[in-house]
Amino acid sequence: MDEDAKILVGIRLERGREDLATARLLIREGKYRVAVSRVYYAVFMVATAVLSTLGVSRGKHSAVESAFGQYLVKPGILEPKYHAIYMKARDWREEADYSPTVVFSEQDALTILAEAEEFVARLERYLKDVGAL
């Protein structure tokens, strides 16, 4: 992996961490719907970083989700639970952003945040293992 690619991976990882930190602040402020949305973007950003280490780039959110399963979970690089976390975060983000009737509780936001933190930690371990960080 060349230095430019490593820099991009580092930027995406940092943005993912920043989105998690923002979600934590939003939860403390009682802004659960927006926190759920930020959690998804953390997961998305770190997933795109990991996919880039395999030379995989996708533009649509659904395509990133699919590629995550195809290139990381199906061959056994990552455990299936991380694909499930990705899918849940994306589903909840779509509800948070587009459904006027869905209400998220503090517990909902804390649950998805905890899952996303586990997701980011696991993917960061992978990035270190493959020398991308």
DOBA-107294 format. One record per atom (N, C-alpha, C, O): y, z, x; atom name; residue in three letters. Coordinates in pm, whole numbers, plus 50000, padded with zeros to 5 digits. Layout:
# residues N
     c2     c3     c1  atom  type
      Y      Z      X    CA   ALA
...
# end
This chain:
# residues 133
     c2     c3     c1  atom  type
  49883  50000  50086     N   MET
  50000  50000  50000    CA   MET
  50123  50000  50090     C   MET
  50137  50085  50179     O   MET
  50213  49904  50067     N   ASP
  50331  49895  50153    CA   ASP
  50435  50000  50115     C   ASP
  50425  50065  50011     O   ASP
  50535  50016  50200     N   GLU
  50636  50121  50181    CA   GLU
  50717  50102  50054     C   GLU
  50750  50200  49986     O   GLU
  50751  49977  50019     N   ASP
  50828  49952  49895    CA   ASP
  50748  49997  49773     C   ASP
  50805  50056  49681     O   ASP
  50618  49970  49773     N   ALA
  50533  50011  49661    CA   ALA
  50525  50164  49653     C   ALA
  50527  50221  49544     O   ALA
  50516  50229  49769     N   LYS
  50512  50376  49772    CA   LYS
  50642  50434  49719     C   LYS
  50642  50535  49649     O   LYS
  50754  50373  49753     N   ILE
  50884  50420  49705    CA   ILE
  50888  50411  49553     C   ILE
  50933  50504  49486     O   ILE
  50842  50299  49498     N   LEU
  50841  50281  49353    CA   LEU
  50751  50384  49284     C   LEU
  50787  50439  49180     O   LEU
  50635  50410  49343     N   VAL
  50546  50513  49289    CA   VAL
  50616  50648  49287     C   VAL
  50611  50721  49188     O   VAL
  50683  50681  49397     N   GLY
  50755  50808  49405    CA   GLY
  50866  50819  49302     C   GLY
  50887  50926  49244     O   GLY
  50938  50710  49279     N   ILE
  51045  50710  49179    CA   ILE
  50987  50732  49040     C   ILE
  51041  50810  48962     O   ILE
  50878  50663  49009     N   ARG
  50816  50679  48876    CA   ARG
  50763  50820  48856     C   ARG
  50778  50878  48748     O   ARG
  50703  50877  48960     N   LEU
  50653  51014  48950    CA   LEU
  50769  51111  48928     C   LEU
  50759  51201  48844     O   LEU
  50876  51093  49001     N   GLU
  50992  51181  48986    CA   GLU
  51053  51168  48846     C   GLU
  51094  51268  48788     O   GLU
  51059  51049  48793     N   ARG
  51110  51031  48656    CA   ARG
  51019  51099  48554     C   ARG
  51066  51158  48457     O   ARG
  50888  51091  48577     N   GLY
  50795  51160  48489    CA   GLY
  50816  51311  48493     C   GLY
  50816  51376  48389     O   GLY
  50834  51365  48612     N   ARG
  50860  51510  48625    CA   ARG
  50992  51547  48556     C   ARG
  51001  51651  48491     O   ARG
  51093  51461  48572     N   GLU
  51222  51487  48509    CA   GLU
  51209  51487  48356     C   GLU
  51270  51570  48289     O   GLU
  51130  51393  48302     N   ASP
  51109  51391  48157    CA   ASP
  51037  51516  48109     C   ASP
  51068  51566  48001     O   ASP
  50943  51567  48187     N   LEU
  50876  51693  48149    CA   LEU
  50975  51808  48151     C   LEU
  50975  51892  48060     O   LEU
  51059  51814  48252     N   ALA
  51159  51920  48260    CA   ALA
  51256  51911  48143     C   ALA
  51294  52013  48085     O   ALA
  51296  51791  48108     N   THR
  51385  51771  47994    CA   THR
  51317  51815  47865     C   THR
  51381  51878  47780     O   THR
  51189  51784  47850     N   ALA
  51115  51826  47731    CA   ALA
  51112  51978  47721     C   ALA
  51127  52033  47612     O   ALA
  51092  52046  47833     N   ARG
  51091  52193  47833    CA   ARG
  51225  52248  47783     C   ARG
  51230  52340  47702     O   ARG
  51334  52190  47832     N   LEU
  51467  52232  47788    CA   LEU
  51487  52207  47639     C   LEU
  51541  52291  47568     O   LEU
  51444  52092  47593     N   LEU
  51458  52057  47452    CA   LEU
  51379  52153  47363     C   LEU
  51424  52190  47255     O   LEU
  51261  52191  47407     N   ILE
  51180  52286  47330    CA   ILE
  51253  52420  47321     C   ILE
  51258  52481  47214     O   ILE
  51310  52465  47431     N   ARG
  51386  52591  47430    CA   ARG
  51504  52585  47333     C   ARG
  51545  52687  47277     O   ARG
  51558  52465  47315     N   GLU
  51672  52445  47224    CA   GLU
  51628  52417  47081     C   GLU
  51712  52400  46993     O   GLU
  51496  52414  47057     N   GLY
  51445  52389  46922    CA   GLY
  51447  52243  46882     C   GLY
  51437  52212  46763     O   GLY
  51459  52153  46978     N   LYS
  51464  52007  46953    CA   LYS
  51324  51948  46975     C   LYS
  51301  51872  47068     O   LYS
  51233  51984  46888     N   TYR
  51091  51952  46907    CA   TYR
  51062  51803  46897     C   TYR
  50983  51751  46976     O   TYR
  51123  51734  46804     N   ARG
  51099  51591  46787    CA   ARG
  51139  51514  46913     C   ARG
  51064  51428  46960     O   ARG
  51255  51543  46965     N   VAL
  51303  51474  47084    CA   VAL
  51219  51513  47206     C   VAL
  51194  51430  47294     O   VAL
  51175  51637  47211     N   ALA
  51089  51682  47320    CA   ALA
  50958  51604  47322     C   ALA
  50910  51564  47428     O   ALA
  50900  51584  47204     N   VAL
  50775  51507  47195    CA   VAL
  50796  51366  47249     C   VAL
  50710  51314  47319     O   VAL
  50908  51306  47219     N   SER
  50938  51173  47268    CA   SER
  50949  51172  47421     C   SER
  50895  51083  47487     O   SER
  51019  51270  47477     N   ARG
  51036  51276  47623    CA   ARG
  50902  51300  47692     C   ARG
  50877  51247  47800     O   ARG
  50815  51379  47630     N   VAL
  50683  51402  47688    CA   VAL
  50609  51270  47704     C   VAL
  50548  51245  47808     O   VAL
  50614  51187  47602     N   TYR
  50547  51057  47613    CA   TYR
  50600  50977  47731     C   TYR
  50522  50919  47807     O   TYR
  50731  50974  47747     N   TYR
  50786  50894  47856    CA   TYR
  50745  50947  47992     C   TYR
  50735  50869  48087     O   TYR
  50721  51076  48005     N   ALA
  50667  51130  48129    CA   ALA
  50528  51073  48155     C   ALA
  50498  51028  48266     O   ALA
  50444  51076  48053     N   VAL
  50308  51025  48064    CA   VAL
  50311  50874  48096     C   VAL
  50239  50827  48184     O   VAL
  50393  50802  48025     N   PHE
  50405  50657  48045    CA   PHE
  50448  50625  48189     C   PHE
  50389  50539  48253     O   PHE
  50549  50694  48237     N   MET
  50603  50664  48370    CA   MET
  50499  50690  48479     C   MET
  50484  50610  48571     O   MET
  50427  50800  48468     N   VAL
  50327  50833  48570    CA   VAL
  50206  50740  48558     C   VAL
  50147  50702  48660     O   VAL
  50169  50703  48437     N   ALA
  50060  50606  48419    CA   ALA
  50095  50472  48483     C   ALA
  50010  50411  48548     O   ALA
  50219  50427  48466     N   THR
  50257  50300  48528    CA   THR
  50256  50311  48680     C   THR
  50224  50214  48749     O   THR
  50291  50427  48733     N   ALA
  50285  50448  48878    CA   ALA
  50142  50433  48929     C   ALA
  50117  50366  49029     O   ALA
  50048  50497  48859     N   VAL
  49908  50491  48901    CA   VAL
  49854  50348  48887     C   VAL
  49785  50299  48977     O   VAL
  49883  50284  48777     N   LEU
  49836  50146  48760    CA   LEU
  49889  50054  48869     C   LEU
  49820  49962  48912     O   LEU
  50011  50079  48914     N   SER
  50069  49994  49018    CA   SER
  49990  50003  49149     C   SER
  49990  49908  49227     O   SER
  49923  50115  49173     N   THR
  49843  50128  49295    CA   THR
  49723  50034  49293     C   THR
  49663  50005  49397     O   THR
  49688  49988  49172     N   LEU
  49577  49893  49157    CA   LEU
  49628  49750  49140     C   LEU
  49549  49658  49114     O   LEU
  49758  49732  49154     N   GLY
  49817  49600  49136    CA   GLY
  49829  49559  48991     C   GLY
  49839  49440  48961     O   GLY
  49827  49657  48901     N   VAL
  49833  49629  48757    CA   VAL
  49972  49664  48706     C   VAL
  50021  49775  48726     O   VAL
  50034  49569  48639     N   SER
  50166  49589  48580    CA   SER
  50165  49536  48438     C   SER
  50120  49424  48414     O   SER
  50214  49615  48346     N   ARG
  50220  49575  48206    CA   ARG
  50359  49606  48152     C   ARG
  50422  49703  48195     O   ARG
  50407  49524  48060     N   GLY
  50540  49542  48005    CA   GLY
  50546  49620  47876     C   GLY
  50642  49693  47852     O   GLY
  50445  49608  47793     N   LYS
  50446  49675  47663    CA   LYS
  50374  49809  47671     C   LYS
  50281  49828  47749     O   LYS
  50420  49901  47589     N   HIS
  50358  50034  47587    CA   HIS
  50210  50025  47549     C   HIS
  50126  50093  47609     O   HIS
  50178  49943  47452     N   SER
  50037  49928  47412    CA   SER
  49954  49868  47524     C   SER
  49837  49903  47540     O   SER
  50014  49780  47602     N   ALA
  49941  49718  47713    CA   ALA
  49917  49817  47827     C   ALA
  49813  49813  47892     O   ALA
  50012  49907  47850     N   VAL
  49992  50011  47951    CA   VAL
  49879  50104  47908     C   VAL
  49793  50140  47988     O   VAL
  49880  50142  47781     N   GLU
  49774  50228  47728    CA   GLU
  49637  50161  47745     C   GLU
  49542  50225  47789     O   GLU
  49628  50035  47711     N   SER
  49502  49960  47723    CA   SER
  49459  49948  47868     C   SER
  49343  49969  47901     O   SER
  49553  49914  47955     N   ALA
  49521  49898  48098    CA   ALA
  49477  50031  48158     C   ALA
  49390  50034  48245     O   ALA
  49536  50140  48113     N   PHE
  49497  50272  48162    CA   PHE
  49349  50296  48136     C   PHE
  49276  50341  48224     O   PHE
  49306  50266  48015     N   GLY
  49165  50281  47982    CA   GLY
  49077  50184  48060     C   GLY
  48973  50222  48113     O   GLY
  49120  50059  48067     N   GLN
  49040  49954  48131    CA   GLN
  49025  49975  48281     C   GLN
  48914  49963  48334     O   GLN
  49134  50006  48350     N   TYR
  49132  50010  48496    CA   TYR
  49110  50148  48557     C   TYR
  49072  50159  48673     O   TYR
  49134  50253  48479     N   LEU
  49123  50388  48535    CA   LEU
  49012  50470  48473     C   LEU
  48942  50543  48544     O   LEU
  48993  50460  48343     N   VAL
  48894  50544  48277    CA   VAL
  48758  50476  48272     C   VAL
  48656  50535  48309     O   VAL
  48756  50352  48228     N   LYS
  48628  50281  48214    CA   LYS
  48549  50276  48345     C   LYS
  48428  50299  48343     O   LYS
  48612  50248  48460     N   PRO
  48535  50248  48586    CA   PRO
  48509  50387  48643     C   PRO
  48445  50399  48748     O   PRO
  48557  50492  48576     N   GLY
  48529  50628  48620    CA   GLY
  48625  50685  48722     C   GLY
  48597  50789  48782     O   GLY
  48738  50620  48744     N   ILE
  48838  50672  48838    CA   ILE
  48901  50799  48783     C   ILE
  48923  50896  48856     O   ILE
  48931  50799  48654     N   LEU
  48985  50916  48586    CA   LEU
  48898  50952  48467     C   LEU
  48830  50866  48411     O   LEU
  48901  51077  48430     N   GLU
  48821  51127  48320    CA   GLU
  48877  51078  48186     C   GLU
  48998  51061  48172     O   GLU
  48790  51056  48087     N   PRO
  48833  51006  47956    CA   PRO
  48938  51093  47886     C   PRO
  49018  51041  47808     O   PRO
  48939  51222  47913     N   LYS
  49036  51309  47845    CA   LYS
  49179  51267  47875     C   LYS
  49269  51292  47794     O   LYS
  49203  51203  47990     N   TYR
  49340  51162  48024    CA   TYR
  49383  51040  47944     C   TYR
  49501  51023  47915     O   TYR
  49290  50957  47909     N   HIS
  49322  50845  47819    CA   HIS
  49352  50900  47680     C   HIS
  49443  50852  47612     O   HIS
  49275  50999  47638     N   ALA
  49300  51061  47507    CA   ALA
  49439  51126  47503     C   ALA
  49509  51116  47402     O   ALA
  49478  51193  47611     N   ILE
  49612  51252  47618    CA   ILE
  49717  51143  47608     C   ILE
  49816  51158  47536     O   ILE
  49698  51034  47681     N   TYR
  49793  50924  47677    CA   TYR
  49808  50872  47534     C   TYR
  49919  50855  47484     O   TYR
  49695  50846  47469     N   MET
  49700  50790  47333    CA   MET
  49767  50887  47235     C   MET
  49846  50844  47151     O   MET
  49737  51015  47246     N   LYS
  49799  51114  47158    CA   LYS
  49950  51119  47181     C   LYS
  50028  51122  47086     O   LYS
  49991  51121  47307     N   ALA
  50134  51127  47339    CA   ALA
  50206  51004  47284     C   ALA
  50317  51015  47231     O   ALA
  50143  50888  47296     N   ARG
  50206  50766  47244    CA   ARG
  50214  50769  47091     C   ARG
  50317  50734  47034     O   ARG
  50107  50810  47026     N   ASP
  50108  50819  46879    CA   ASP
  50216  50915  46831     C   ASP
  50291  50885  46738     O   ASP
  50223  51031  46895     N   TRP
  50322  51131  46853    CA   TRP
  50464  51082  46881     C   TRP
  50554  51106  46801     O   TRP
  50484  51012  46993     N   ARG
  50617  50959  47024    CA   ARG
  50659  50858  46918     C   ARG
  50774  50859  46874     O   ARG
  50568  50773  46876     N   GLU
  50602  50675  46773    CA   GLU
  50639  50745  46642     C   GLU
  50733  50704  46574     O   GLU
  50566  50851  46607     N   GLU
  50600  50927  46488    CA   GLU
  50736  50995  46505     C   GLU
  50819  50995  46414     O   GLU
  50759  51053  46623     N   ALA
  50885  51122  46649    CA   ALA
  51004  51027  46642     C   ALA
  51110  51063  46591     O   ALA
  50986  50908  46693     N   ASP
  51098  50813  46700    CA   ASP
  51117  50731  46574     C   ASP
  51229  50690  46544     O   ASP
  51010  50706  46500     N   TYR
  51021  50609  46390    CA   TYR
  50989  50663  46251     C   TYR
  51021  50596  46152     O   TYR
  50928  50779  46240     N   SER
  50893  50831  46109    CA   SER
  50994  50937  46065     C   SER
  51004  51043  46126     O   SER
  51070  50906  45960     N   PRO
  51172  51002  45917    CA   PRO
  51116  51128  45851     C   PRO
  51189  51225  45832     O   PRO
  50990  51127  45816     N   THR
  50934  51242  45744    CA   THR
  50848  51334  45830     C   THR
  50815  51444  45786     O   THR
  50813  51292  45949     N   VAL
  50728  51375  46035    CA   VAL
  50814  51484  46100     C   VAL
  50921  51458  46154     O   VAL
  50765  51606  46093     N   VAL
  50832  51721  46153    CA   VAL
  50737  51783  46254     C   VAL
  50621  51810  46222     O   VAL
  50785  51806  46374     N   PHE
  50705  51870  46477    CA   PHE
  50746  52016  46489     C   PHE
  50864  52049  46487     O   PHE
  50646  52101  46502     N   SER
  50672  52244  46520    CA   SER
  50686  52276  46668     C   SER
  50659  52192  46755     O   SER
  50728  52397  46695     N   GLU
  50734  52442  46834    CA   GLU
  50595  52436  46896     C   GLU
  50580  52393  47010     O   GLU
  50494  52477  46822     N   GLN
  50357  52475  46874    CA   GLN
  50312  52333  46904     C   GLN
  50247  52309  47006     O   GLN
  50345  52238  46817     N   ASP
  50313  52097  46843    CA   ASP
  50374  52053  46976     C   ASP
  50305  51995  47061     O   ASP
  50502  52081  46993     N   ALA
  50572  52038  47114    CA   ALA
  50514  52106  47238     C   ALA
  50497  52041  47341     O   ALA
  50484  52234  47229     N   LEU
  50425  52305  47342    CA   LEU
  50286  52253  47376     C   LEU
  50249  52245  47493     O   LEU
  50209  52217  47273     N   THR
  50074  52164  47295    CA   THR
  50079  52032  47369     C   THR
  50008  52014  47469     O   THR
  50161  51938  47323     N   ILE
  50166  51807  47388    CA   ILE
  50229  51818  47526     C   ILE
  50192  51744  47617     O   ILE
  50323  51910  47543     N   LEU
  50382  51933  47675    CA   LEU
  50275  51982  47773     C   LEU
  50267  51933  47885     O   LEU
  50195  52079  47731     N   ALA
  50089  52132  47819    CA   ALA
  49989  52023  47857     C   ALA
  49947  52014  47972     O   ALA
  49952  51941  47761     N   GLU
  49860  51831  47789    CA   GLU
  49922  51731  47885     C   GLU
  49855  51682  47976     O   GLU
  50049  51702  47867     N   ALA
  50118  51608  47955    CA   ALA
  50131  51664  48096     C   ALA
  50120  51590  48194     O   ALA
  50156  51794  48108     N   GLU
  50164  51856  48240    CA   GLU
  50030  51846  48312     C   GLU
  50026  51822  48433     O   GLU
  49922  51864  48240     N   GLU
  49789  51848  48299    CA   GLU
  49767  51702  48341     C   GLU
  49715  51676  48449     O   GLU
  49808  51609  48256     N   PHE
  49797  51466  48283    CA   PHE
  49872  51431  48412     C   PHE
  49817  51366  48501     O   PHE
  49996  51475  48422     N   VAL
  50079  51443  48538    CA   VAL
  50019  51506  48664     C   VAL
  50016  51441  48769     O   VAL
  49973  51628  48655     N   ALA
  49913  51694  48772    CA   ALA
  49789  51619  48819     C   ALA
  49770  51599  48939     O   ALA
  49705  51576  48725     N   ARG
  49583  51503  48763    CA   ARG
  49616  51369  48826     C   ARG
  49553  51329  48924     O   ARG
  49713  51298  48769     N   LEU
  49749  51167  48823    CA   LEU
  49821  51179  48957     C   LEU
  49808  51092  49043     O   LEU
  49896  51286  48974     N   GLU
  49960  51309  49103    CA   GLU
  49854  51334  49211     C   GLU
  49867  51286  49324     O   GLU
  49749  51409  49176     N   ARG
  49637  51430  49269    CA   ARG
  49575  51297  49309     C   ARG
  49546  51273  49426     O   ARG
  49556  51208  49209     N   TYR
  49501  51076  49237    CA   TYR
  49594  51000  49333     C   TYR
  49547  50939  49430     O   TYR
  49723  51003  49306     N   LEU
  49818  50930  49392    CA   LEU
  49813  50981  49536     C   LEU
  49821  50902  49630     O   LEU
  49799  51111  49553     N   LYS
  49786  51168  49688    CA   LYS
  49655  51124  49752     C   LYS
  49652  51090  49870     O   LYS
  49547  51125  49675     N   ASP
  49415  51088  49728    CA   ASP
  49411  50944  49777     C   ASP
  49342  50914  49874     O   ASP
  49483  50854  49710     N   VAL
  49479  50713  49749    CA   VAL
  49591  50678  49848     C   VAL
  49608  50561  49884     O   VAL
  49668  50779  49891     N   GLY
  49771  50756  49990    CA   GLY
  49897  50690  49938     C   GLY
  49972  50630  50014     O   GLY
  49921  50701  49807     N   ALA
  50038  50639  49749    CA   ALA
  50160  50731  49754     C   ALA
  50271  50689  49722     O   ALA
  50140  50856  49794     N   LEU
  50251  50952  49808    CA   LEU
  50260  51001  49950     C   LEU
  50348  51082  49982     O   LEU
# end
